[in-house]
Amino acid sequence: MDLRSQPRLETNEPVHVTVLGECDTRFLGRITNTSTRGIGLLADRPAPIGSAVKVEWGHTLLLGEVCHCRLEGAGYAIGLELEHALYHTEELARLASNFLEEDSISTDREKATEK
Protein backbone atom coordinates (compact mmCIF):
# COMPACT_ATOMS: atom_id res chain seq x y z
CA MET A 1 0.00 0.00 0.00
CA ASP A 2 1.42 3.38 -1.06
CA LEU A 3 0.78 6.09 1.57
CA ARG A 4 2.25 8.97 -0.44
CA SER A 5 0.10 12.07 -0.80
CA GLN A 6 1.39 12.84 -4.32
CA PRO A 7 1.46 10.48 -7.31
CA ARG A 8 4.93 9.39 -8.43
CA LEU A 9 6.17 9.28 -12.02
CA GLU A 10 8.74 6.57 -12.72
CA THR A 11 11.87 7.71 -14.58
CA ASN A 12 15.50 6.77 -15.05
CA GLU A 13 17.52 10.00 -15.45
CA PRO A 14 21.28 10.18 -14.75
CA VAL A 15 22.14 13.12 -12.46
CA HIS A 16 24.99 14.76 -10.56
CA VAL A 17 24.32 14.85 -6.82
CA THR A 18 26.09 17.16 -4.37
CA VAL A 19 25.62 16.80 -0.62
CA LEU A 20 26.11 20.36 0.62
CA GLY A 21 28.02 21.13 3.80
CA GLU A 22 31.49 21.87 5.13
CA CYS A 23 33.00 19.46 2.60
CA ASP A 24 30.69 19.15 -0.38
CA THR A 25 30.45 15.55 -1.56
CA ARG A 26 29.68 15.01 -5.25
CA PHE A 27 28.64 11.74 -6.89
CA LEU A 28 26.58 10.31 -9.73
CA GLY A 29 23.08 8.96 -9.28
CA ARG A 30 19.82 8.28 -11.09
CA ILE A 31 16.40 9.78 -10.50
CA THR A 32 14.06 6.81 -10.19
CA ASN A 33 10.79 8.67 -9.54
CA THR A 34 9.46 12.19 -9.18
CA SER A 35 6.47 14.01 -7.74
CA THR A 36 5.63 17.66 -7.20
CA ARG A 37 7.19 17.55 -3.73
CA GLY A 38 10.04 15.09 -3.97
CA ILE A 39 12.27 12.76 -5.92
CA GLY A 40 13.71 9.32 -5.42
CA LEU A 41 17.36 8.71 -6.26
CA LEU A 42 19.47 5.62 -6.59
CA ALA A 43 23.19 6.16 -5.93
CA ASP A 44 26.29 4.16 -5.09
CA ARG A 45 26.83 6.06 -1.82
CA PRO A 46 24.58 7.17 1.02
CA ALA A 47 23.49 10.71 1.89
CA PRO A 48 22.94 11.70 5.54
CA ILE A 49 19.30 12.19 6.52
CA GLY A 50 18.56 15.89 6.98
CA SER A 51 21.39 17.04 4.71
CA ALA A 52 20.89 19.61 1.97
CA VAL A 53 21.38 18.22 -1.52
CA LYS A 54 21.79 19.75 -4.97
CA VAL A 55 20.74 17.63 -7.97
CA GLU A 56 21.77 18.68 -11.49
CA TRP A 57 20.99 17.29 -14.91
CA GLY A 58 20.55 18.84 -18.30
CA HIS A 59 19.43 22.40 -17.72
CA THR A 60 17.77 21.72 -14.37
CA LEU A 61 18.92 22.32 -10.80
CA LEU A 62 17.01 21.00 -7.78
CA LEU A 63 17.63 21.72 -4.10
CA GLY A 64 16.19 19.49 -1.43
CA GLU A 65 16.63 17.76 1.89
CA VAL A 66 17.32 14.06 2.39
CA CYS A 67 14.29 12.54 4.13
CA HIS A 68 15.38 8.90 3.91
CA CYS A 69 18.33 6.81 2.78
CA ARG A 70 18.41 3.02 2.78
CA LEU A 71 20.51 0.25 1.29
CA GLU A 72 18.88 -1.12 -1.85
CA GLY A 73 20.64 -3.81 -3.88
CA ALA A 74 24.18 -2.66 -4.65
CA GLY A 75 23.37 1.01 -3.95
CA TYR A 76 21.32 3.38 -1.84
CA ALA A 77 17.75 4.58 -2.33
CA ILE A 78 17.64 8.25 -1.33
CA GLY A 79 14.43 10.25 -0.90
CA LEU A 80 14.51 14.02 -1.22
CA GLU A 81 11.91 16.56 -0.23
CA LEU A 82 12.24 19.35 -2.79
CA GLU A 83 12.73 22.91 -1.61
CA HIS A 84 13.61 24.76 -4.83
CA ALA A 85 13.82 24.00 -8.54
CA LEU A 86 15.40 25.97 -11.38
CA TYR A 87 14.61 24.97 -14.92
CA HIS A 88 16.21 26.22 -18.15
CA THR A 89 19.40 27.16 -16.30
CA GLU A 90 21.22 27.78 -19.60
CA GLU A 91 18.72 30.58 -20.33
CA LEU A 92 19.18 32.00 -16.83
CA ALA A 93 22.96 31.99 -17.31
CA ARG A 94 22.61 33.79 -20.65
CA LEU A 95 20.30 36.42 -19.15
CA ALA A 96 22.66 36.94 -16.19
CA SER A 97 25.61 37.33 -18.55
CA ASN A 98 23.69 39.89 -20.65
CA PHE A 99 22.68 41.77 -17.51
CA LEU A 100 26.25 41.89 -16.19
CA GLU A 101 27.53 43.00 -19.59
CA GLU A 102 24.96 45.80 -19.78
CA ASP A 103 25.77 46.84 -16.20
CA SER A 104 29.49 46.94 -17.05
CA ILE A 105 28.82 49.11 -20.13
CA SER A 106 26.66 51.50 -18.05
CA THR A 107 29.37 51.76 -15.38
CA ASP A 108 32.02 52.47 -18.04
CA ARG A 109 29.81 55.21 -19.54
CA GLU A 110 29.24 56.79 -16.12
CA LYS A 111 32.97 56.84 -15.44
CA ALA A 112 33.64 58.39 -18.87
CA THR A 113 31.12 61.21 -18.31
CA GLU A 114 32.59 61.99 -14.86
CA LYS A 115 35.99 62.79 -16.40
C-alpha positions in Angstrom: 0.0 0.0 0.0 1.4 3.4 -1.1 0.8 6.1 1.6 2.3 9.0 -0.4 0.1 12.1 -0.8 1.4 12.8 -4.3 1.5 10.5 -7.3 4.9 9.4 -8.4 6.2 9.3 -12.0 8.7 6.6 -12.7 11.9 7.7 -14.6 15.5 6.8 -15.1 17.5 10.0 -15.4 21.3 10.2 -14.8 22.1 13.1 -12.5 25.0 14.8 -10.6 24.3 14.8 -6.8 26.1 17.2 -4.4 25.6 16.8 -0.6 26.1 20.4 0.6 28.0 21.1 3.8 31.5 21.9 5.1 33.0 19.5 2.6 30.7 19.2 -0.4 30.5 15.5 -1.6 29.7 15.0 -5.3 28.6 11.7 -6.9 26.6 10.3 -9.7 23.1 9.0 -9.3 19.8 8.3 -11.1 16.4 9.8 -10.5 14.1 6.8 -10.2 10.8 8.7 -9.5 9.5 12.2 -9.2 6.5 14.0 -7.7 5.6 17.7 -7.2 7.2 17.6 -3.7 10.0 15.1 -4.0 12.3 12.8 -5.9 13.7 9.3 -5.4 17.4 8.7 -6.3 19.5 5.6 -6.6 23.2 6.2 -5.9 26.3 4.2 -5.1 26.8 6.1 -1.8 24.6 7.2 1.0 23.5 10.7 1.9 22.9 11.7 5.5 19.3 12.2 6.5 18.6 15.9 7.0 21.4 17.0 4.7 20.9 19.6 2.0 21.4 18.2 -1.5 21.8 19.8 -5.0 20.7 17.6 -8.0 21.8 18.7 -11.5 21.0 17.3 -14.9 20.6 18.8 -18.3 19.4 22.4 -17.7 17.8 21.7 -14.4 18.9 22.3 -10.8 17.0 21.0 -7.8 17.6 21.7 -4.1 16.2 19.5 -1.4 16.6 17.8 1.9 17.3 14.1 2.4 14.3 12.5 4.1 15.4 8.9 3.9 18.3 6.8 2.8 18.4 3.0 2.8 20.5 0.2 1.3 18.9 -1.1 -1.9 20.6 -3.8 -3.9 24.2 -2.7 -4.6 23.4 1.0 -4.0 21.3 3.4 -1.8 17.8 4.6 -2.3 17.6 8.3 -1.3 14.4 10.2 -0.9 14.5 14.0 -1.2 11.9 16.6 -0.2 12.2 19.3 -2.8 12.7 22.9 -1.6 13.6 24.8 -4.8 13.8 24.0 -8.5 15.4 26.0 -11.4 14.6 25.0 -14.9 16.2 26.2 -18.1 19.4 27.2 -16.3 21.2 27.8 -19.6 18.7 30.6 -20.3 19.2 32.0 -16.8 23.0 32.0 -17.3 22.6 33.8 -20.6 20.3 36.4 -19.1 22.7 36.9 -16.2 25.6 37.3 -18.6 23.7 39.9 -20.7 22.7 41.8 -17.5 26.3 41.9 -16.2 27.5 43.0 -19.6 25.0 45.8 -19.8 25.8 46.8 -16.2 29.5 46.9 -17.0 28.8 49.1 -20.1 26.7 51.5 -18.0 29.4 51.8 -15.4 32.0 52.5 -18.0 29.8 55.2 -19.5 29.2 56.8 -16.1 33.0 56.8 -15.4 33.6 58.4 -18.9 31.1 61.2 -18.3 32.6 62.0 -14.9 36.0 62.8 -16.4 
